[in-house]
Amino acid sequence: MSFRIEELQSAYLRYKTFMSRNPRGHHERFIFPFFAGSYFSYRKVDVLRVVVIANSISSNPKYVDVGCGYGDFLFQIRQFIPNAIGIEQDGSIFYIFHKPKPAFIYSSYEDWYNLGPFDLSFIGWMQPGVDFRESVSGITKCVITTFDAGGQCGIMGGCEYEEFGFQKLAWWRTPSWIDVNYELMNSFYTSPLKSDEKKMNFLAGLRSAHNFWYVYTKPEIADRVRECLRDWVMKEKEEGIHFKQRFGFESVLDECGFHYMETLESLSSRGNQLWQVEFD
Ligand SMILES: C[S@@+](CC[C@H](N)C(=O)[O-])C[C@H]1O[C@@H](n2cnc3c(N)ncnc32)[C@H](O)[C@@H]1O
């Protein structure tokens, strides 16, 4: 864990103060992601895509979320894969804040290895420099990793799995909490800016989205998983699944201009459309 206990406690006090002021709905998710949300800003369609991928590997998939924190994303996955588990190396985060530690979140490498092998290992936002690709690769058939181009992987750790015998099948782009946080700060928490429409429009044009979701599998299941995801993505669009199935907090993403399939002008060509799945 890269945060010290005192840092976490101080952040938690600020979080409590923020909440006592009755903030607008769901803002806390994107201002205090560790306590109230996730470091990646997902929608229900992301959860459903991950579930479709897991189910394409097995009818009863073994799923692990590595570095799951308090388990915000894992809780959503468990609505569909009830046996999904999480690994969070720092079990003390639960005890410090008197949160019950769910039985399906484990804290040791030993648990991780004993509970594997897994059909799908999900690796949400991980601190720069943390690199357990080799360990993950040995006990999983599929890796879905979200990485933040603004600060994670590529620096000391890594997010690519080709060198560990995996094939990259597909990827899509979403905002990270920090992208949403900037928009919230500009629109709601920086009063001089709010009255300056020109400045607000200028800043909106700079809007970016740094979070990439990469799907890797072992070669022997690559074709099957790719086809299932392709079929699902077609269904997602044709049946308007995004409009039918949403989390309440998605309204904040819309409000901040990070709509489903929004094209961000500040990004260069391929992959500049949010949530658009690109196949490799
Ligand atoms: C930035 S948080 C992300 C939490 C969650 N995945 C999310 O996106 O909101 C990274 C978490 O990974 C945990 N972590 C770091 N290295 C780990 C490891 N080797 N095994 C398990 N968890 C680890 C940290 O303790 C921390 O809670």
The ligand as a Gaussian input file, in Angstrom:
#p B3LYP/6-31G(d) Opt

LIG

0 1
 C       -5.047000       2.336000      -6.260000
 S       -5.813000       1.076000      -5.344000
 C       -7.059000       0.538000      -6.453000
 C       -8.205000      -0.146000      -5.803000
 C       -9.266000      -0.630000      -6.787000
 N       -8.744000      -1.641000      -7.687000
 C       -9.804000       0.533000      -7.573000
 O       -9.518000       0.662000      -8.740000
 O      -10.504000       1.333000      -7.017000
 C       -4.642000      -0.236000      -5.512000
 C       -4.856000      -1.287000      -4.462000
 O       -4.023000      -2.413000      -4.777000
 C       -3.475000      -2.942000      -3.577000
 N       -2.265000      -3.685000      -3.929000
 C       -1.055000      -3.189000      -4.272000
 N       -0.182000      -4.181000      -4.542000
 C       -0.862000      -5.340000      -4.387000
 C       -0.516000      -6.719000      -4.511000
 N        0.696000      -7.075000      -4.854000
 N       -1.463000      -7.651000      -4.263000
 C       -2.726000      -7.263000      -3.892000
 N       -3.106000      -5.976000      -3.745000
 C       -2.189000      -5.027000      -3.991000
 C       -3.253000      -1.711000      -2.725000
 O       -3.190000      -2.023000      -1.343000
 C       -4.470000      -0.827000      -3.084000
 O       -5.550000      -1.025000      -2.223000

